[in-house]
Every structure is written in C-alpha cells, then in structure tokens.
Amino acid sequence: MRKTITAVAAALLVLSATPATADPVIVDEPDTSDLTTTWTFAPLGVPVFGLIQSIVKAPNGIIPN
C-alpha cells in the first residue's frame, strides 16, 4: 500500500511540473524598417542590385591582386 501511495504521489508531482502547452503564443510583427539595403531590396525575388554587386566583385575574389 505504501509503494502505491508513493508512486501516485510521484506521478502527481511529475504531472504538476509539466508546463502548460495549450496556451497560445503571441508573436509581434518583425521590425522591417531597416530592410532597404541593396541586399534586401528584391523586386523579382532576388536581390538584383546585390547580385550585380557580387558578380562585379567576383573576379577580385578569384584572382587576387
């Protein structure tokens, strides 16, 4: 009988320690006010100006001066 009571008490202790997962998570909208650089302006889904800039700089990365 004592083992049963101990097991029930331990189970209640474990179950009471678990966090409540049914609560909804509220997330604010991200701050996008600084996303106006050449790498984040992407009218075609690709950062066009950043892509052009990296293509122009590529030969210097392959062949060092």
Secondary structure, DSSP 8 states (H G I E B T S, - for coil): -HHHHHHHHHHHHHHHHS----S---------TT--STTT--TTSS-HHHHHHHHHHHHHHHS--
